[in-house]
C-alpha cells in the first residue's frame, strides 16, 4: 500500500457546481488548446485548456468556456468524438450517459446549431462509452444489462455483444476499427472482432469486482485495471493473467487510466466520498533499471526464493507522486502532456507529473 504523503494540485479551475465527470478530448482540436468537458447535475460545460508548459506567456492554466449545455439528468459518463474541432467550421460533438439508461449525442457549432440525439436500448445503468477514434461514426457503450452495444450516429444499434456480467469499461483500438476491448465486473477482459462479433482474446483478473480497465493506446500490448484494492497490469502477448499486481487503495480502487503522453504512466483513484480516498499516479520502472534489478534478483534467488518474489513485485514499480486529496469524480489525461485532471466540489484539479 502506498505511503500517505500529499501534494497539492498543480492548477485548479473554479466551477459553479459539483463535477461528476471530466474528460479531455483525446483528439487534436486543430488549435494549440485542448478541448475539455465536465458535467454535473443537468449540465455539461465545454471549454479549452492551455497550460504554461505549452505556452510560456501563460501563467498556470488558461481555461476558456465555449458553451454550457443543458442536460436533463446528472451526467454519469462522457466521451468525445474525433470530429470535434475548432479550426475551419467549429464543431463540438460528444456523447453522454445518464441514469435513465439513455445515451445523448450532442452536436453544436457553438452558435446557432445545437442538436441532441437520444439513443435508447440499454435496460440498465450505462457505465462507460467511447467513440470509434478514426472517423467517429460509431459509439460503443457498456451497461449493467450485460451488454456492449455499438451505435451509429443516427441512434441505430448495429451490434450487440452479450456479456456474462455487467460491462464496466470499453476501449476502441486506435487504428484497427474492428477491435474492441470490453471489461466485465466479474474480472474478465475480452477483445472482440466486430466483424465476426466473437471474442479473439481474453484476460483474467483472478479477482472481482473489476471496477475500471483501460487499454494503453500508445502501446496496445498493455492493459491495466483496478479490482478490489489493487491495480493490475497485463502484457497481452505473454499471458492472460496480470504480470504486475499491487495494492494501492485502502478504501477500494475506483478508476484506472493510462497516460496518453507516456506508456509507463498511469493513474488510479479510490472511491469518491471516502475520507481516505486518493488520486495516485504511478510510473512503471525504467527498462534499464528493471534489468539491473533482475540481475540482482538472480543472486537473491540462489539464497532465498521467497525473497526474490517479494522483491521483484515491490521493486518493479516506482510511484512518481501521490496526491492525498479527497477524490472527486472522473479522471482524464491530457492528450500530449503528463497531466491529469479530476473533478470535485466546485473545481477541477490538475496534476502535472515530472517525467
N, C-alpha and C positions, 0 to 999 in steps of 0.2 A: 504494500500500500504506500502511496506517495506521502512524503512529509507535508505537513500543513504550513507552508510558507505562503506569503501573499505578495501580490503585485497589482498595483492599480492599473486600470485601462490606459493604453497609450493615448486614446482620444475618446471623447464622448460627444454625442449629439442629443439634444433635448427633444422629446416628443410630447404630444399632448395627452397621451393615454398609455395604458399598459400595452407593451408589444408582445404578441404571442408568436409571431412568425417573422423572420427576417431572411432575405435572400439576395446576395449579389447575383447579378446576371453572369453566367459563366461564358458569355459571348461578348465579342467586341461591340461597343456602342457606335463605332465609327468616329468617335471623338476621343480626346485624351482621358475624359472622365469615364467612370464605371457606373452602370445602372444599378440601383439598389431599390428593393421594395420591402416595406414592412407592413404588417397587418395586425389588427386587433379586433375590438368589438365593433363590427359593422363598418369597417373602413379598411382601405389599402392606400398607403402613401407611396408614390413613386418619385424617386429623386436621382440626382447624380452625386457621386463622391469623387473628390480629387484630394490626394494626400501630399504632404510636403516631400515625401520620398519620390513623388512623381513630378513635382513642380516646386523648385526651390523658393519661388516667390510666395508660396502658401505657407501660412503658419498653422501647423497641425492638420486639420481637415477642413475642406470646403464642401459643405453639403447644401445642395440646392433642390428644393421641392419643385417637381414638374407638375404634379397633379395629385389631388386626393380623390379617390374613387369611393363612392358609397357601396357597401357590401351588406347584403340583407342579414347575414349572421356573422358570428365571430369567424375569423379566418383561422383554419387549422393546418393548412398546408398550402404551399405556393410554388409554382415552377415558371421559369422564364422561357419564352420562345426565342430561337436564334434569329427570328425576323424582327425583333426589337432593335431598332437603330435610331440614332438621332441625326445622322447625316442624310443627305438627299431629302426625301419627304419623311419627316419624323413619324415613326410608327412604334407604338408600345403594345406588346401582346404578352399576356401571362394568363395562367390558369390557376384557379384556387379550388380548395375543397373545404366543405363545412359540415356541420353536424347533421344537416338534413339529407346527407348521403348523395349530394349532387356536386358535380363539377361546374364551375363557371369560367368560361373563356371570355376574357375581356380584351377588346381591341380598341385603340384610340390613336388619333393623330395629334392629341394634346390640344386640339382646338374645337372644331365642331363635331367631328365624328367620334361616336362613343357607342360601341356595340357590346352586348352581353349575350353569349350563347350558353344556355343551361343544358347540361348533359345528365340524363337520368338512366339508371340501370343497376347501380350498386344497391344492395339491400341492407347494408350495414355500414358502419363508420369507415371512412376513407382515411388511410394512414399516410399515404405518400403518393406523389405523382411526378412525372418527368416528361419533357418534350423529346421527340426524336431530334438529335442535335445537329444533323447536317442541313435539313431543309425545314424542319419544324412543322411538318404536315400531319404528324401523328402525336398522340398523347397516350402514355401508359399510366395506369393507376392501380393501386393495390388496396385491399379492404379486409375488414374483419369477416366479410361474407365468403372468405376462402376463394377469392378470385383475383386474377390480374386481368384487367380489361384494356384493350387498345382501341382508341377512338380516332376518327378523322375530325377535321376542323368544323364539319357540319353537325357534329354530335352523333354520328353513326358509329356503332360498335362493330369493329372489323374482326376482332379476335377476343376470345375469352379462354384464359388458361385456368383450369380447375386446380386449386391448391389443396394441400392436406391439412392446413391450419391457417389462421389469419395471415394475410400478406402484410408485411411490415415496411419493407423498402423495395424500391425498384430503380434500376440504373440501366441506361442505354449505352451500348458500345459507342465510342466517339466517332468511329469511321464505318463500322460494319452495321448497317441499319437493320439487319435481321437478327442481331444478337441482343438479348435482353437478360439482365440478371434480376432475379426475384428472391427476396429473403422472407422466410416464414417464421412465425413466432415460436414454433416448436424447436427451432435451431438448425433448420436446413436452408441452404442457399443453392438455388438452381440456376443454370444458364440455359436459356431456351433459344431454339431456332424458330423464328416466327413464320418461316415458310412451311415447315413441317408441323409446327406447333408442338414440338417434342423437346424434352429436356436432353441436352447433349453433355452435361457435366453437372455434378452436384458436390457440395461441400457440407461438412457436418461440424457443428459447434461442439457436440458432445455434452451440451447442457442447454437449459432453457429457463426463462423465456429469452429469446433473442429480441432485443429492443430496437436495434438500428444496425444497418450494414451499408457499406459504401465500396464502390469499385474504384480503384486508383486509375483514373483516366489518363495519367501521364505514363503509367506502366501497368498495362492491363493484366499482368500476371499476378498482381497484388490485390487482395480483397481484405477488408477489415470489418470488424463488427464489435458490438458490445452485447454481452449476455450476463445476467446476474450482476455481480460486482466487477466483472472482468472485461478487458479488451482482448481481442484475438486477431491474429494476422495469418493469412494463408498465402502461399506461393502455389498457384493452381497448377503449375507444371510438376509439382513434387508430390503432393498428397491431398487427399480430401479432408484431412484433419489439419488443424492450425499448426504452423511452425513456431509461433510465438503466442504466449498467453500470460497475462499478468493481472492481478487485482489492482483496481485503480480507485474505485468509489465505494466508500463505506455504506452509503445510502442507496446503492444500486445505480448502475450506469443507465443513461437515457439515450444519448446521441453519439454517433461516430461519424467523423467527416475527414477525408483526406484533403490536404492542401493541394491546390491547383498549380502552385509555383514550385513545389519540391516534393518528389515522390517519397521522401523519407520523413515527411512531416505530417502529423495528424492530430486531431483534437477530439476529446471526449468530454461529455458533461454528465453530471449527476442529475437526479430528478428535480425539476423545478419545485420550489416551495419548501424543500428540506433545509434545515438550519445549516447543515454542514456541506451542502452541495457545492461543487467546484466546477470550474472550467479548467481542464488540464490539457496542456499542449505537449506532445511527445515527439522525440526525434529518434528515428532508428539509427543505430550506431554506424559510424563511417566504415565502409568496407575494409580499409586498411587496418583500422583499429580492431575490427572483428577478427581479421586474420591473425593479428598479434595475440588476441585473447585466446583464439583457438589453439595456437602453438603452446601457450602457457597451460591451457587446459589439458592438452595431451599428457604433459608431465604430471599434472594433478591426477589424471586418470590412473596412472601407474601406481599412485599412492592410495587415493580414496575415490572410488567410483561415484559414490553419492555426492561427494563434494563437487565433482565435475558437473553433475546435473544441476545442482542448485546454483553454482557459479555461472554456468552458461545461461541459465534463464535470467538471473538477476543482472548480469553484466552486459547482456547483448543489446539492451536498450538504455538510452540515457535521456531523461526528460530535459527539455531545454528551459521550461518555465512552468510554474504552477500559478494559476490565478485563483486564489482562495477568495471567492466572492459569491454572494447569493446568486445562484444561477437563475436567469430568466428563461425565456423560451426561444427556441430557434438557435441555429448555429450555421454559419456560412463562411466560406473562404473567398477572399479576393481572387480575381482571375489571374493576376500576374505577380502580386506581392505576397510575401509570407505574413499575411494579416487576416485575422478572422474577426467576426462580429457576432454578438449575441444580443437578444432583446432583453428588456427589463421594464421596471416601473418608470414610465415616462422618460425613457432614454435608450439609446443604442450605445453599446460599449465595444470599442475596437481594441484589439491587441496586436501590436506589431512584434514579430519574433525575429531576433537577430539570427542570421543564417550562419 
